[in-house]
Amino acid sequence: MSITVVTTFHEAGMQTYGQRFIDSFAERVDSKIKLMVYTENCTPDAKGPNIDLYDAEYNLPKLTKFKERWKNVPKANGTCPPEIKARRPKDWHKEFKWDAVRFANKVYAVFDAANRCNTDWLVWMDGDTFVHSDISYHEFLELLPKNQWLTYVGRGKGSNTWPECGFYGMNLKHNMCQKFLKDFERMYEDADNGIFTLEEWHDSFVFGHLVNELKRIDPNVLDYTANIVNRNAKTGGGGHPYINSILGSWFDHMKGDRKFVGKSKEKDLVQHRPESYWNEV
């Protein structure tokens, strides 16, 4: 079973966290695992033969077309439409929930990588990830059970919100995964009949919507947080389930303002982790 990881970031992201992710990947992830980095107007140091760089502007023409189509449309750039605003008095001002253009970079990188790579599994990892401990090929493979068509980071037991899309695995040899990727891309390529028909259109909401739809057909997916009780995530975001799942054994995901600190916060851990890295948080 072969594995490719994909990520993307821009110049500011490279300076703040992207190069650090590449460096930690090169140092601590088994070299059998490939890393594809879609660079947005930046030139990071690839660091190893298993790490390939792809210029996003050149290699993602569909992304360029999407951005050009929607760049001047307020609802695609963080402005909550009036019909949704009327029923969302508590959160209509949270621009990220309706910023389709901002979050399109990562999904179009996934779509292209799925067509370009020739591996059994494709794994998305956010660029603001740090690999804090060595992970072997077999340990990584155990995160991707061959009988599952998708793996992802949910929000824990009882959650009714979107997944945390900092890490998800796609079994490219599975027909349901191929349907998922086709439907996912269609949601953006035909946005008026896709993402803009939903209640929110950031990538995690779109991802969660599709996964829930397809789980009704084939429920064989792995949620790394299925056994975690997260009382902070009944609705909306909340908590940091990524690092409290098995993924925290090797990875730290510095979502939000954590990326400027360089680590997740002590209060993010809901229970003690044995890895030495977490003793220094």
C-alpha positions in Angstrom: 0.0 0.0 0.0 1.5 3.3 -1.1 0.8 6.7 0.5 1.1 10.3 -0.7 0.5 13.3 1.5 -0.6 16.6 0.0 -0.6 20.2 1.3 -0.5 23.8 0.1 0.5 27.2 1.4 1.3 30.8 0.3 4.4 32.9 1.0 3.3 34.1 4.4 2.3 30.6 5.3 5.7 29.3 4.2 7.5 31.7 6.4 5.3 31.1 9.5 4.7 27.4 9.4 5.0 25.8 5.9 8.8 25.3 5.7 8.8 24.0 9.3 6.2 21.4 8.3 8.3 20.3 5.3 11.5 20.2 7.5 9.7 18.1 10.1 8.2 15.8 7.5 11.6 15.2 5.9 13.2 14.5 9.3 10.5 12.3 10.9 8.2 10.7 8.3 9.3 7.5 6.6 10.9 8.3 3.2 8.6 5.7 1.6 5.8 8.3 2.0 5.6 11.0 -0.6 4.8 14.7 0.0 3.3 16.9 -2.7 3.4 20.6 -1.9 1.3 23.0 -4.0 3.1 26.4 -3.6 1.3 29.6 -3.9 3.8 32.2 -5.0 6.6 30.9 -2.9 9.6 28.6 -3.1 10.2 26.4 -0.1 13.2 24.1 0.3 12.0 20.6 -0.7 14.5 18.9 1.7 14.3 15.4 0.3 13.7 13.2 -2.8 10.3 12.1 -1.5 9.1 15.8 -1.5 7.9 17.4 -4.7 6.9 21.0 -5.3 4.1 22.1 -7.7 3.5 25.7 -8.6 -0.2 26.2 -7.9 -0.8 28.9 -10.5 0.7 26.7 -13.2 -0.7 23.3 -12.1 -4.2 24.3 -10.9 -5.9 26.0 -13.8 -9.3 25.1 -12.4 -8.5 26.9 -9.2 -7.4 30.0 -11.1 -10.7 29.9 -13.0 -12.7 29.5 -9.8 -11.0 32.4 -8.2 -11.4 34.6 -11.3 -15.1 33.7 -11.5 -15.9 34.5 -7.8 -13.3 37.1 -6.8 -15.7 40.0 -6.9 -18.8 38.2 -5.6 -19.3 39.1 -1.9 -21.0 35.9 -0.9 -18.0 33.9 -2.1 -15.6 36.1 -0.1 -17.0 36.0 3.4 -20.2 38.1 3.2 -23.1 36.1 4.6 -26.1 36.3 2.2 -29.2 38.1 3.6 -31.3 34.9 3.6 -28.8 33.1 5.7 -28.0 36.1 7.9 -31.7 36.4 8.9 -31.6 32.9 10.5 -28.0 33.2 11.9 -28.1 36.1 14.3 -25.2 34.7 16.4 -22.6 33.9 13.7 -23.4 35.6 10.4 -20.5 37.9 11.0 -18.0 35.0 11.0 -16.6 35.6 7.6 -14.6 32.3 7.2 -17.9 30.3 7.0 -18.7 32.0 3.7 -15.3 32.5 2.3 -15.3 30.0 -0.5 -12.4 31.7 -2.4 -10.1 31.6 0.6 -10.5 27.8 1.2 -10.6 26.8 -2.5 -6.8 26.4 -2.6 -6.7 23.3 -0.5 -9.5 21.5 -2.2 -8.3 22.1 -5.7 -4.8 20.9 -4.6 -6.5 17.7 -3.4 -8.4 17.2 -6.7 -5.3 17.6 -8.7 -3.1 15.4 -6.5 -5.7 12.6 -6.6 -5.4 12.6 -10.4 -1.7 13.1 -10.5 -0.4 10.7 -7.9 -0.2 7.0 -8.4 -0.6 5.7 -4.9 -3.2 3.7 -3.0 -3.9 6.5 -0.4 -3.8 10.2 -0.7 -3.7 12.1 2.7 -4.5 15.8 3.1 -2.5 17.5 5.9 -2.8 21.2 6.6 0.5 23.1 6.2 0.4 24.3 9.8 1.2 20.8 11.0 4.4 19.9 12.8 5.6 16.3 12.9 7.0 16.1 16.4 7.8 12.4 16.6 9.2 9.8 14.2 6.4 7.9 12.3 7.3 4.7 10.4 5.6 3.6 7.1 3.7 0.9 9.0 2.5 3.2 11.7 1.3 5.6 9.1 -0.4 2.8 7.2 -2.2 1.7 10.3 -4.0 5.1 10.3 -5.4 4.1 6.9 -7.4 0.9 7.2 -7.7 -0.7 3.7 -11.4 -1.6 4.3 -12.3 2.1 4.8 -12.8 4.5 1.9 -12.1 7.6 3.9 -10.6 8.7 7.2 -11.0 12.0 8.9 -10.9 14.0 12.1 -14.4 14.5 13.5 -15.3 16.5 16.6 -15.9 13.7 19.0 -19.0 11.9 20.4 -22.2 13.9 20.3 -20.9 16.5 17.8 -23.3 17.9 15.3 -20.8 20.1 13.5 -18.4 19.9 10.6 -15.1 17.8 10.8 -11.8 19.4 11.4 -10.2 19.0 8.0 -6.5 19.3 9.1 -6.0 15.6 8.2 -8.0 13.2 6.1 -7.1 10.1 4.1 -8.6 9.0 0.8 -8.5 5.4 -0.4 -8.0 6.1 -4.1 -8.6 2.5 -5.0 -12.1 2.5 -3.6 -15.1 3.3 -5.8 -16.8 5.2 -3.1 -13.8 7.4 -2.5 -13.7 8.1 -6.2 -17.4 9.1 -6.1 -16.6 11.3 -3.1 -13.8 13.1 -5.0 -16.0 13.5 -8.1 -18.9 15.0 -6.1 -16.5 17.2 -4.0 -15.0 18.7 -7.2 -18.5 19.2 -8.7 -19.6 21.2 -5.7 -17.0 23.8 -6.6 -17.0 23.6 -10.4 -20.8 24.0 -10.4 -20.9 26.2 -7.4 -24.3 27.8 -7.9 -25.8 24.3 -7.7 -23.1 23.0 -5.3 -21.5 24.8 -2.4 -23.8 27.8 -2.6 -26.8 25.7 -1.9 -25.5 24.8 1.5 -25.8 26.7 4.8 -22.0 27.4 4.8 -19.3 26.9 2.2 -15.9 26.7 3.8 -14.2 23.5 2.8 -14.8 21.7 6.1 -18.6 22.2 5.9 -18.7 21.0 2.3 -16.5 18.0 3.2 -18.8 17.1 6.2 -21.9 17.5 4.1 -20.7 15.1 1.4 -19.3 12.6 3.9 -22.6 12.4 5.7 -24.5 12.0 2.4 -22.2 9.1 1.2 -22.0 7.4 4.6 -25.7 6.5 4.0 -24.6 4.5 1.0 -21.3 3.1 2.5 -20.6 3.7 6.2 -17.1 2.3 6.1 -15.2 5.4 7.1 -12.9 6.0 10.0 -13.4 9.0 12.3 -10.3 9.3 14.5 -12.3 11.0 17.2 -15.2 8.5 17.4 -14.3 7.6 21.0 -13.5 11.1 22.2 -16.0 13.0 24.3 -15.8 16.6 23.2 -18.2 18.8 25.2 -17.0 21.9 23.3 -18.3 20.8 19.9 -22.0 20.1 20.0 -22.5 22.8 17.3 -20.1 25.1 15.6 -16.4 24.5 16.1 -14.8 24.0 19.4 -12.0 22.0 21.0 -9.0 20.5 19.4 -9.9 16.9 18.6 -7.0 16.4 16.2 -4.3 16.3 18.8 -6.5 14.4 21.3 -6.9 11.6 18.8 -4.3 9.0 17.8 -2.9 11.6 15.4 -1.5 13.5 18.3 1.0 10.7 18.8 3.0 12.2 15.9 1.5 15.4 14.8 0.6 18.8 16.2 -1.9 20.9 14.2 -1.5 24.6 15.0 -4.8 25.8 13.7 -5.8 29.4 14.2 -3.5 31.6 16.2 -1.5 28.6 17.4 0.5 28.8 14.2 2.0 32.1 15.4 3.1 30.5 18.7 4.4 27.3 17.1 2.6 24.8 19.3 -0.9 23.9 20.4 -1.9 25.0 23.9 -1.8 23.1 27.2 -5.5 23.6 27.6 -6.1 22.0 24.2 -5.3 18.6 25.7 -8.3 16.9 27.3 -6.2 14.2 28.9 -2.5 13.4 29.4 -0.5 12.4 26.4 2.6 10.2 26.9 4.7 11.7 24.1 7.6 13.8 25.4 6.7 16.6 23.0 3.5 17.3 24.9 5.3 17.6 28.2 6.8 20.8 26.9 3.5 22.4 25.9 
